[in-house]
Amino acid sequence: MEKKYKTAQVANIIGVHPNTVRLYEKLDLIPKAQRLSNGYRVFTDFHIEQFRLARTALKVEVLQSGLRKKIIHIIKLSAKGKFQNAIACTNGYINQIKIEQNHAEEAIEITKKLLSGIENEDNNIALTRKQTAEYLKVTIDTLRNWEMNGLLSVKRKQNGYRIYTQKDIQKLKIIRSLRCANYSLSAILRMINATSKNMRIDIRKVINTPNKDEDIVTACDKLLTSLSSAESNAYCILNQLKSMQEKFNINPTV
């Protein structure tokens, strides 16, 4: 005989507030509960397992390249009992994470190469902000944003106009490469500040390790760790989906 659970019981089993159970149902992260004549919700073992899967999927918030939307889609497919589709999407999600990991690692290698030659650059070059933006293929607003966030301090001529030297260009190439790989501005600033004191630091470690005094730490502030955790969780999700498909015997092609 199939077990039945009240909202409070589900909350107790999962370790959340009853309002969270209602929220997950409202967001379609778990199937809609049956209602008794008195209006009380009734949940099943399927709801319990689906709730656990959703919690695993949402442990790490990785936003870049639509990964957040993809994991939400996987949860909702599972909630509908479309396990085979959910499994296929999870494999695609894992592949996308691996691509993001490669981009993140490649950006670090590019940074190392650019930093190694930055002291030997010819500083006689002087470009305007517009020329620099065109050369780097970024917008003027992007350059302004990087400067406002302290990633680069640019000298000015007597007339007040900014001039970008070759050394500035190299630093901007580093910033552009890291931003394209989805490192946060705070992570990049942390790395820039550290390399200004010691060019031989472990860039990979510094950019992935927030300082203790940083007020807010996001997934992109520790990108490599977050991607690794998301990949590990995704493999757990795969196993959960396969187990649920077998346990609840729901038609995977529906």
C-alpha positions in Angstrom: 0.0 0.0 0.0 1.4 3.4 -1.0 2.3 5.7 1.9 0.6 9.1 2.3 2.2 12.1 3.8 0.9 15.5 5.1 2.7 18.7 4.3 4.3 18.8 7.8 5.5 15.3 7.4 7.2 16.0 4.1 8.8 19.1 5.6 10.1 17.0 8.5 11.5 14.3 6.3 13.3 16.7 4.0 14.3 19.1 6.7 12.6 22.3 5.4 9.8 24.6 6.5 6.2 23.6 5.4 6.1 26.7 3.3 9.0 25.5 1.3 7.0 22.3 0.4 4.1 24.5 -0.8 6.6 26.7 -2.7 8.1 23.8 -4.5 4.6 22.6 -5.5 3.7 26.1 -6.7 6.9 26.3 -8.9 6.2 22.8 -10.4 9.4 21.4 -8.9 7.3 18.6 -7.4 4.0 17.1 -8.7 0.8 18.7 -7.6 -0.4 17.0 -4.4 -3.8 15.3 -4.2 -6.3 17.1 -2.0 -8.6 15.6 0.6 -12.2 16.7 1.0 -11.1 19.1 3.8 -8.5 20.7 1.4 -5.4 19.2 3.1 -2.6 18.1 0.7 -1.6 14.5 0.4 1.9 13.6 -0.8 3.4 10.2 -1.8 6.9 8.6 -1.9 7.2 10.0 -5.4 6.9 13.5 -4.0 9.6 12.7 -1.3 12.1 11.5 -3.9 11.3 14.3 -6.3 11.9 16.8 -3.5 15.3 15.2 -2.7 16.2 15.4 -6.4 15.3 19.1 -6.6 17.3 19.8 -3.5 20.3 18.1 -5.0 19.9 20.0 -8.2 19.6 23.4 -6.5 22.6 23.0 -4.2 24.8 25.0 -6.4 23.6 28.1 -8.3 25.4 28.2 -11.6 23.9 30.8 -13.9 26.1 31.1 -16.9 25.2 29.8 -20.4 21.7 29.0 -19.3 22.8 26.3 -16.9 20.3 27.4 -14.2 17.4 27.2 -16.7 18.6 23.8 -17.8 18.7 22.3 -14.3 15.2 23.8 -13.5 13.9 22.1 -16.8 15.4 18.8 -15.6 13.6 19.0 -12.3 10.3 19.8 -13.9 10.7 16.9 -16.4 11.2 14.6 -13.5 8.3 16.0 -11.6 6.1 15.1 -14.6 7.5 11.5 -14.6 9.4 12.1 -17.9 12.5 10.4 -16.5 14.1 9.4 -19.9 13.9 13.0 -21.1 15.3 14.2 -17.8 18.2 11.8 -18.0 19.0 12.9 -21.6 18.9 16.6 -20.5 21.1 15.9 -17.5 23.8 14.3 -19.8 23.6 17.5 -21.9 23.9 19.6 -18.7 27.0 17.7 -17.7 28.6 18.2 -21.1 27.8 21.9 -20.9 29.5 22.1 -17.4 32.6 20.4 -18.9 32.7 23.1 -21.6 32.4 25.8 -19.0 35.2 24.2 -17.0 37.5 24.1 -20.1 36.7 27.8 -20.7 37.6 28.6 -17.1 40.9 26.7 -17.2 41.8 28.2 -20.6 41.2 31.7 -19.4 43.6 31.1 -16.5 46.3 29.8 -18.9 45.8 32.9 -21.1 46.1 35.0 -18.0 49.4 33.4 -17.1 50.8 34.0 -20.6 49.7 37.6 -20.7 51.0 38.3 -17.2 54.4 36.8 -18.0 54.9 39.3 -20.8 53.2 42.3 -19.3 56.4 43.9 -17.9 58.1 43.8 -21.2 55.5 45.6 -23.2 56.2 48.9 -25.0 54.3 51.6 -23.1 54.7 54.2 -25.9 51.4 53.2 -27.3 48.6 55.6 -26.3 45.0 54.8 -27.4 41.8 56.6 -26.6 38.9 54.8 -24.8 37.1 54.5 -28.1 40.1 53.1 -29.9 40.7 50.7 -27.1 37.1 49.5 -27.1 37.3 48.9 -30.9 40.6 47.1 -30.6 39.4 44.7 -27.9 35.9 44.4 -29.5 34.1 45.4 -26.3 31.8 48.4 -25.7 32.9 51.7 -24.2 30.4 51.0 -21.4 32.2 47.7 -20.7 35.5 49.5 -20.3 33.9 52.1 -18.1 32.3 49.4 -15.9 35.6 47.6 -15.5 37.3 50.8 -14.4 34.5 51.8 -12.1 34.9 48.4 -10.4 38.6 49.0 -9.8 39.9 46.5 -12.3 42.1 49.1 -14.1 43.3 52.6 -13.3 43.9 54.6 -16.5 46.1 57.7 -16.8 44.8 60.9 -18.2 46.3 63.5 -20.5 46.4 67.2 -19.4 43.1 67.7 -21.3 41.4 65.0 -19.1 41.1 62.4 -21.7 42.1 58.8 -20.8 45.0 57.2 -22.5 45.5 53.4 -22.7 49.1 52.1 -22.9 50.1 48.7 -24.2 50.4 47.5 -20.6 46.8 48.6 -20.0 45.7 46.8 -23.2 47.4 43.6 -21.9 45.6 43.9 -18.5 42.3 44.5 -20.4 42.9 41.4 -22.4 43.2 39.4 -19.2 40.0 40.9 -17.8 38.2 40.2 -21.1 39.3 36.6 -21.2 38.3 36.0 -17.6 34.9 37.7 -18.0 34.2 35.6 -21.2 34.8 32.5 -19.0 32.3 33.9 -16.5 34.6 34.8 -13.7 33.0 37.5 -11.5 34.4 41.1 -11.3 35.3 40.5 -7.6 37.2 37.4 -8.4 39.1 39.2 -11.2 39.8 42.1 -8.9 41.1 39.7 -6.2 43.5 38.2 -8.8 44.7 41.6 -10.1 45.4 42.9 -6.6 47.3 39.7 -5.7 49.4 39.8 -8.9 50.3 43.4 -8.4 52.0 42.4 -5.2 53.5 39.1 -6.4 53.5 38.0 -10.1 54.4 34.5 -9.2 51.3 33.6 -7.2 49.1 30.7 -7.9 46.5 32.4 -10.1 44.2 29.4 -10.2 44.1 29.3 -6.4 43.7 33.0 -5.8 40.9 33.6 -8.4 38.9 30.6 -7.0 39.3 31.5 -3.3 37.3 34.5 -1.9 38.9 36.5 0.8 37.5 36.2 4.3 36.5 39.9 4.4 34.4 39.7 1.2 30.9 40.5 2.3 29.0 38.6 -0.5 30.4 35.5 -2.2 28.6 34.2 -5.3 29.1 31.1 -7.4 31.1 33.1 -9.9 33.5 34.3 -7.2 34.6 30.7 -6.8 33.8 29.5 -10.3 36.0 26.4 -10.5 34.7 25.0 -7.3 31.1 25.8 -8.2 31.4 24.1 -11.6 33.0 21.0 -10.0 30.3 20.8 -7.4 27.6 21.2 -10.1 29.1 18.4 -12.1 29.3 16.1 -9.0 25.7 16.9 -8.2 24.6 16.2 -11.8 26.0 12.7 -11.6 24.0 12.2 -8.3 20.9 13.5 -10.2 21.5 10.9 -12.9 21.5 8.1 -10.4 18.5 9.5 -8.7 16.5 9.7 -11.9 17.4 6.2 -12.9 16.4 4.9 -9.5 13.1 6.9 -9.6 12.3 5.6 -13.1 12.7 2.0 -11.9 11.0 2.5 -8.5 7.9 4.4 -9.7 7.6 2.6 -13.1 6.2 5.7 -14.8 6.2 5.6 -18.6 9.4 7.4 -19.6 8.2 8.3 -23.0 5.1 10.3 -21.8 
